[in-house]
Amino acid sequence: MVGPSISKEQRDATNRRLKIGMVVLIGISGGLVSLQVDPTPAQIAAAVGVSLVVGAALTWFVVRTLREFSPKR
């Protein structure tokens, strides 16, 4: 019988990096979108901060929803 190709620790580390990457991508995206209206540095920081919070909430929702469809291990 063939077992998994990666260990549970490696899988957990990869999943954690993907979650962090998704949150950071959404946060940076919010900051870049705010550049279209010629913001002050404080407004850019606020846009990135709010986008990071939205990204964390969206990541939590997606992971929770996809957990229903993943096979039980």
C-alpha positions as CSV (number, residue, x, y, z in Angstrom):
1,M,0.0,0.0,0.0
2,V,1.3,3.5,-0.8
3,G,1.2,6.1,1.9
4,P,1.1,9.9,1.6
5,S,4.1,11.5,-0.1
6,I,4.4,14.2,2.5
7,S,4.2,14.1,6.3
8,K,1.4,15.8,8.3
9,E,3.8,18.4,9.5
10,Q,4.8,19.3,6.0
11,R,1.1,19.5,4.9
12,D,0.3,21.7,7.9
13,A,3.2,24.0,7.2
14,T,2.2,24.3,3.5
15,N,-1.4,25.0,4.4
16,R,-0.3,27.7,6.9
17,R,1.9,29.4,4.2
18,L,-1.0,29.3,1.7
19,K,-3.4,30.9,4.2
20,I,-0.8,33.6,5.1
21,G,-0.1,34.2,1.4
22,M,-3.8,34.7,0.7
23,V,-4.2,37.2,3.5
24,V,-1.1,39.1,2.4
25,L,-2.2,39.1,-1.2
26,I,-5.5,40.6,-0.3
27,G,-3.9,43.2,1.9
28,I,-1.4,44.3,-0.7
29,S,-4.2,44.5,-3.3
30,G,-6.2,46.8,-1.1
31,G,-3.2,49.1,-0.7
32,L,-2.6,49.1,-4.5
33,V,-6.2,49.9,-5.2
34,S,-6.1,52.8,-2.8
35,L,-3.2,54.3,-4.9
36,Q,-5.7,55.2,-7.6
37,V,-7.1,58.1,-5.6
38,D,-3.8,59.8,-4.6
39,P,-4.0,58.9,-0.9
40,T,-1.8,60.0,2.0
41,P,0.5,57.5,3.6
42,A,-1.9,57.1,6.5
43,Q,-4.8,56.3,4.2
44,I,-2.6,53.7,2.4
45,A,-1.8,52.1,5.7
46,A,-5.5,52.1,6.7
47,A,-6.5,50.5,3.4
48,V,-3.8,47.8,3.8
49,G,-4.9,47.2,7.4
50,V,-8.6,46.9,6.6
51,S,-7.7,44.7,3.6
52,L,-5.7,42.4,5.9
53,V,-8.7,42.1,8.2
54,V,-11.0,41.3,5.2
55,G,-8.4,38.9,3.9
56,A,-8.2,37.1,7.2
57,A,-12.1,36.8,7.4
58,L,-12.3,35.6,3.8
59,T,-9.5,33.0,4.3
60,W,-11.3,31.8,7.4
61,F,-14.6,31.5,5.5
62,V,-13.0,29.7,2.5
63,V,-11.1,27.2,4.7
64,R,-14.1,26.5,6.8
65,T,-16.3,26.0,3.8
66,L,-13.9,23.8,1.9
67,R,-13.4,21.6,5.0
68,E,-16.9,20.2,4.4
69,F,-15.8,18.9,1.0
70,S,-12.4,17.5,1.9
71,P,-12.0,13.8,2.5
72,K,-11.7,12.8,6.2
73,R,-8.2,11.6,7.1
